[in-house]
Amino acid sequence: MGDSQAQENIYLFYPNLIGFARIFLALGAFWFAEVDPFATFWLYALSCFLDAFDGLAARHFDQSTLLGAALDMLTDRCATTLMLVQLACMYGAQLGRREITFTFQCLIALDIVSHWMVMLVTSITGAKSHKDQNQPLLRLYYYKPILFTMCAANDGFFVCLYMLWFSEGIEVPYTDGMGLYRVLLYACAPLCVLKQLLNVIQLLQATSDLAAIDLKRRADARALKKN
């Protein structure tokens, strides 16, 4: 049994293979971003869709790994960052609207910093997952069906905003002439805004947790000196 375990190839674990596939799909999506919006749409959507299966595969095959967790988190952050950069280039730079560019820059920073802080706290405390939260709103947010819905709406909003640059999409009946991408954009908007607010809450909670860790370490150090 020991020899068998020693020969395991972590890179070939099913959830990690899904993670690698997501990376290549996201890179492919933005390779075509300026020339083929439909290729970008489907490649990006498939990369996001597969995010729902790496965790399932890890639990089903008992293949949860630190590498897989890192791949999952980093792929999400990088894919969102690339999409926001693309939107900043289109709606900010090409329209000459620096306030739009600045908004997308802030969203990138918030997304990366809030998740990085949570992962740092998780690493320091030795928690099983960054999704194990004591804060009520964050605990509710990380409930799997809610998390899936929120992330889908967040990505959906940005993807629809990207597609609107090129076309309204097919006209949706009973919407006063609005196209499919605009209808979906409006439908996803409230949850996308809520997702950004939760990122702020997550950042504040992680900051508070780090401060509490610092205070405990300082108190322990003072107690050690007295002894």
C-alpha positions, 0 to 999 in steps of 0.5 A: 500500500505504501509503494502504491501511494508513493507512485501516485501522480498528483498532476493526473488526479481528475480534479487537477486535470479539470483545473488544467483544462480550465486554464487552457480554455480561459487562455483560449477564450482571451486569445480570440477576444478581439476577433471572435466573440463567440469563440471567447463566449463558449470557451470562457463559459465552458471554463467557468462551467467546469468549475462546478465539477472539480470539487465534485471529482475531488470528493468522489475520487478522494483526490482533494489536494492543495494543488487542486485548491490552488488551481481552483482559486487561481484559475477563478481569479485569473479568468475574472481578471482577464475578463475585466481587463478586456472590458476595461480595454473596450469600454474604458480605453476605446470609449475614452472613459477613464472612470470606467477603466478605474471601476474595472481596475478596482473590481480586479483589486477587490477580487484578488485581495479579498480572496488572497486575504482569506486564503492567508487566514486559512493557511495560518489557522490551518482551517480545512477550507477557506469556505469554512466561515464563521461570519453569517453572511459568508457562511450562507454565501459559501453554501454550495447552491448559493455559491454556484448561483452567485458565481454564475451570475457574476461571470454571466454579467461580465460575459454579457457586457463583453458580448454587448460590445459586439451585438445585442443578441437575438431579440427577446419577446415582450422586452420592448426590443431588447436583445438576449445579452442585455436581458441577461445582463440586467438579470445578473446585475443585482447578484453581481453587485451583491457578489462585490459587496460580499467580497468587501465583507470577506476582505474586512472579515479576513483583515479582522481575523489577521488582526486577532491573530496578531494580538494573540501572538503578541500576547503569547510572546509577552507571556513567554517573556514573563515566564 
